[in-house]
């Protein structure tokens, strides 16, 4: 597998921000996500105990087919991020028994203050 990919996000504080992930295997075929649970974590640092961490939404676009994961930073989550701060994140899939864990995507999140909520 060629995981994880990198995607850096410019986030406008308090907005909804969504993106899709369609994992592929090394041959370019759809990676089977059946039996996995997706998750997205945002943190202040790549560390086992960062000063700040929060879970964003990661769900299957189609729970039956399980080929695409939709990740969302909701306004409730976004309001907890500090403007002018750069965060890190990753999106993982894990088997229920944790026998397999794959990080699909990682990157940074740069937060810009909004005008309306100022």
N, C-alpha and C positions, 0 to 999 in steps of 0.2 A: 504494500500500500504506500501511497505517496502522501500520507497525512503527516502533520497538519499543514494546511494551506494558510497563508497570511492574508488578512483583510483589515486594514486600518480604517476606523470610523471617525468621522467628524460629526459630533452629536450636538444638536441645538437643545439646550436644557429645557426640560418639561414637555418636549414633543414626543410623539410616538415614532419609533424608528424600527422598521422591520426589514428582514432580509431572509432569503431562502438558501438552503444548502442542499445540493443533490449529490451525495457522495458516489464516487465511482471507484472501482477496483483498478489494479495496475493495468489491466487490459482495456479499460475504458467502459466496462459494463457497469450497470447499476449495482451498487453495493447493497446487499440484502440487509435491511434494518429490522427485520422481524426478530423479536426476542431482545431488542435493545431499548433502552430508555434514554432520550436525549436530555441534556442539561446545558445551561449557559451561566457561567460565573463571571462577574466583574469584580476586580480587586484593585487595590492601590499599588500592589507589587506582586511579582512572581515569587511567592514565598508560601510556605505551609501555614504561616500565621500572619497574614498581612494586617495592617492597621485597619483597613476597611475592606469588606467584601459584601456582595449582595448577589442574589440569584435573579436573573432575568428569565423571561419565558422562552422555552424551547419545546416545541410540539410538532407532531407529524402533521403535514398538510392534509393527508388522507390516511386516517388510522387503519384502513383496510389494506392499502397498498404499501404504505411505509417506504416511500422512495425519496421523499423530500421533507426536510425539517424547516419549519418556520421559526425564526428567532425574533423576539420583540423586546425592545426596551420601552416599557409603558411609561406614561407621564408620572405615575407614582414612583417607579424605580428611578427615572431620570431626575426627578426633583431632589433625590438624595445624593446626586453627583455634584461636585463643586466645580463651578465654572473656572476655567484657567488651569485645571488640573488634568493631567494625562493619566488614564487608567489602563489596565491591561485586562484582557478577557480571553476565555477559551470556551469552545463548544465541544462537548464530549458526548459519546454514546457509551453505554455500559450495559452489560448483561445484568439481569436481576441479581444473580449470585456474585457479581463482580469478578467472574472468571475471565472476562474480556472487557477492556476499556480502551477506547480509541479517541484521541483528540483529533477532531476533524478540521477545526479552524481556530486560529489565534490571531491576536493583533493588539492594537492600542485603540483607546477611545479618547479623543480630545473633546473637551466640553466647552461650548460657547454659551455665555450668558444670554438669556432672552430679554426682550424689551418689555413685553407684556407683564411678565412675572416679577420684574425688577421692582 
